[in-house]
Amino acid sequence: MAATYERVLRRAGYRVVTAASRAEGMRLLERLRPRLVISDLRLPDGDGLDIIRAARALDPAPPVVAVTAYVLRDTRQAVLASGAEAFLAMPFGIAELSRLVDALMMHRHREVSRRAHS
């Protein structure tokens, strides 16, 4: 799925970097300081909530979208409590992902502009 997300978001004009594991994602967060993070909750080497928490601890904190195919009763609450702005349960449409990313990036741009003018 990551390859599909990457292809769609690149076509929309975004620069996209992907990670195949929790460890790689954590390294990229620290090194690149992304403007937006999309994380699966189930990663081969750990919990995607760790990625979300680490992203939200950055300064400035990027918006975070959590995605998962494994929705349990408390999953949504745990995701939002960890600091994610949005939660997408698979399957979801690519158009839905694109609209969400566009909205979050627009909001982030406004926030950064507002801080710069304060």
Secondary structure, 3 states (H helix, E strand, C coil): CHHHHHHHHHHCCCCCCCCCCHHHHHHHHHHHCCCCEEEECEECCEEHHHHHHHHHHCCCCCCEEEEECCCCCCHHHHHHHCCCCEEEECCCCHHHHHHHHHHHHHHHHHHHHHHHCC
